[in-house]
Amino acid sequence: MNVEKRLELAAEYARYSQSYNGLGKTLGGLAGLIVLLAGTFLGGGVLTVMLTFGLTALWLVGKEVLRARFYQILGAAQEIWDREYKRWHLFLTCFTGLISLGIFIVFIANGRITEAAFWPYLFFVALLPLVTWRFLRTPLEFIVGVSLLAACAVHSMGGAYHLREIYTWPWLIGSLALIPLGISEHRRFLEISQQLQMGRS
Amino acid sequence: MADDESFRYSEIQHALDINRIVHEPARLVVLAVLSKVDWADFNFLLTATGLTKGNLSRQASKLEEAGYIEITKFFKGKLPATRYRITALGKQALETYWKQMRDLQQSIQEDIQP
């Protein structure tokens, strides 16, 4: 294998530290889809809440475990994030931060911030910018991740998202897109790691 | 005739000016791999370069001495780990090296064409 090819493989392998997540993306797609279908067909209730909390946490933790344990199996390599990408990520974090802040201001203004019944909702609202900054690295992950956190907030109050509402469609499309994308990234990772190992001393 | 000789002399000088630290194949491949990532650990560099452990450690130390890479040693839990990152000086040295090699290749090709 020539050096140029080896360098390409090294750069591609490093992408699994940030923008590629293989089966982590598939897991996110499945979590997004199941939560949306649970809201649609089961409505608000304990089962929907459990599925929403459980699958959101499973995805966020699972994708990072996969990233660290499986997709760095040949050693750790961090992808280069160019300036434009960093700016985009910062923009999304600030955007979700402003939304959270706005919601908190509304709750403070109408005096509901002290009502314990709203605290689970506010907890997930507060998590939004933190989760965006720490866990959501691509546009599709952002769409599904923010939707899942919004679902955690709304479902914790006994409400439920329904597929008939048009604003859930990007969530549905994002989830459906993540499933095959993750599988394709995973297959590519297996090829990359096999090719990289071929030249190892 | 004199112009032709001085041209050849400058070409030879140009070839001799090539950065010997970067020119060594093992160091070149380490620098090239690090230029493609933000940072990498020892295990990944071993895999990506195909070097032996001893050779990689030796060449990385030389690159660090030249200021071309940064080596950070730390503990990952209880296990020691090493992280490598190319510096701005290293990136510049690598770019200059590629440019010199391209120029040299071009001048040789021009020379041998009838």
Interface residues (C-beta under 8 A of the other chain):
Chain A: V3 R6 L7 E8 L9 A10 A11 Y13 A14 Q72 L74 G75 A76 A77 Q78 E79 I80 W81 L196 Q197 G199 R200 S201
Chain B: V29 A32 V33 K36 V37 D38 W39 A40 D41 F42 N43 F44 L45 L46 T47 A48 G50 L51 T52 R83
